[in-house]
Amino acid sequence: MVKLTADMKEAFSKMKVFPVATATKDGTPNVIPLGIAELVSDDTVWFVDNFMNKTLSNIRTNPKVAFYIWGPEIKGCFQIKGVTSIRNSGPEYEEMKANINRKRPELPARSLVIVKITEVFECKPGPTAGSRLL
């Protein structure tokens, strides 16, 4: 796994909505706007499944995901790739559910999707577009 830099972590904290891409086992793509994501360590992100349907189905058969960090107040653009696991019980799930229940009790917090970051790429336009950063 790779660890995000301080600049990347700062950029992550400024994101409001994360475009998260998954694919079926045969490669059919899917992308969703995800509003609840937490960087829990330098190499791990938690996504909350409130209403994921196709996304969760895709992750069950193909655990790879990609999302990017970019926005008006963010310097640069980073594409992050990772491998997921799903939790519906256990200490991590319970911690996530308690956090969501405190902030947004109307949300179901059905499952926790844990993303272990494997690669980070440059995604801003220019000669370094697509270059591996980490």
C-alpha positions in Angstrom: 0.0 0.0 0.0 1.1 3.6 -0.5 0.7 6.5 1.9 -0.7 9.9 0.9 1.5 13.0 1.2 0.6 15.9 3.5 -0.6 17.9 0.4 -2.8 15.1 -0.7 -4.3 14.6 2.7 -5.0 18.4 2.9 -6.7 18.2 -0.5 -8.7 15.2 0.6 -10.1 17.2 3.6 -11.4 19.9 1.2 -13.5 17.5 -0.9 -17.3 17.7 -0.6 -18.2 14.9 -3.1 -16.0 12.1 -4.3 -16.6 10.6 -7.7 -16.1 6.9 -7.1 -15.6 4.5 -10.0 -16.1 0.7 -9.9 -16.6 -1.9 -12.6 -18.3 -5.2 -12.9 -16.2 -8.4 -13.2 -16.5 -8.1 -17.0 -15.5 -4.4 -17.0 -18.7 -2.5 -17.3 -18.0 0.8 -15.5 -20.1 2.6 -12.9 -19.4 5.9 -11.2 -21.3 7.5 -8.2 -21.0 10.8 -6.3 -20.2 9.9 -2.7 -20.6 12.5 0.0 -19.3 10.6 3.0 -15.7 9.5 3.0 -13.1 9.6 5.7 -9.3 9.3 5.5 -8.7 7.2 8.5 -4.9 6.8 8.0 -2.3 7.7 5.4 -3.2 4.7 3.3 -6.9 3.9 4.2 -10.2 5.5 3.3 -13.6 4.6 4.6 -16.6 5.0 2.4 -20.1 4.7 3.9 -22.7 2.7 2.0 -26.0 4.4 2.6 -27.6 3.7 -0.8 -25.0 1.8 -2.9 -26.5 -0.8 -5.1 -24.5 -1.3 -8.3 -21.4 0.0 -6.6 -21.6 -2.6 -3.8 -22.4 -5.3 -6.3 -19.4 -4.4 -8.3 -17.1 -4.3 -5.3 -18.2 -7.8 -4.3 -17.1 -9.2 -7.6 -14.3 -6.7 -8.4 -12.8 -5.0 -5.3 -10.9 -2.4 -7.2 -12.0 1.3 -7.1 -10.8 4.6 -8.3 -11.7 8.2 -7.3 -10.2 11.6 -7.7 -9.5 14.6 -5.6 -10.0 17.9 -7.4 -11.9 21.1 -6.9 -11.7 24.9 -7.1 -9.9 25.3 -3.7 -7.6 22.3 -4.3 -4.2 22.5 -5.8 -3.7 19.8 -8.4 -5.7 16.8 -9.1 -5.0 13.3 -7.8 -6.5 10.0 -9.0 -6.4 7.4 -6.2 -6.8 3.7 -6.8 -7.3 1.0 -4.2 -8.6 -2.3 -3.2 -11.8 -2.6 -1.1 -13.3 -4.8 1.6 -16.8 -4.6 3.0 -17.7 -4.7 6.7 -21.3 -5.2 8.0 -20.2 -5.9 11.6 -17.2 -5.6 13.8 -15.4 -2.7 15.5 -14.7 -0.7 12.4 -18.3 -0.9 11.2 -19.6 -0.1 14.6 -17.3 3.0 14.8 -18.5 4.2 11.4 -22.1 3.6 12.2 -21.9 5.5 15.5 -20.2 8.5 13.8 -22.9 8.6 11.1 -25.7 8.2 13.6 -24.4 11.2 15.6 -24.0 13.4 12.5 -26.8 12.2 10.2 -29.2 9.9 12.1 -31.5 9.6 9.1 -28.9 7.7 7.1 -28.9 3.9 7.3 -25.1 3.4 7.2 -25.7 -0.1 5.8 -22.0 -1.1 5.4 -18.5 0.2 5.6 -16.3 0.0 2.5 -12.6 0.1 3.5 -10.3 1.2 0.7 -6.6 0.4 1.0 -4.8 2.8 -1.3 -2.5 1.1 -3.8 -1.6 3.9 -6.3 -1.9 7.6 -6.9 -1.7 9.3 -10.3 -1.5 12.8 -11.6 -4.8 13.8 -13.3 -4.4 17.5 -14.1 -3.9 18.3 -17.8 -0.4 18.7 -19.2 2.7 16.7 -20.0 2.6 14.8 -16.6 -1.1 13.8 -16.9 -1.4 10.1 -16.0 2.0 10.0 -14.3 2.2 7.8 -11.2 2.9 9.9 -8.1 2.8 7.1 -5.5 
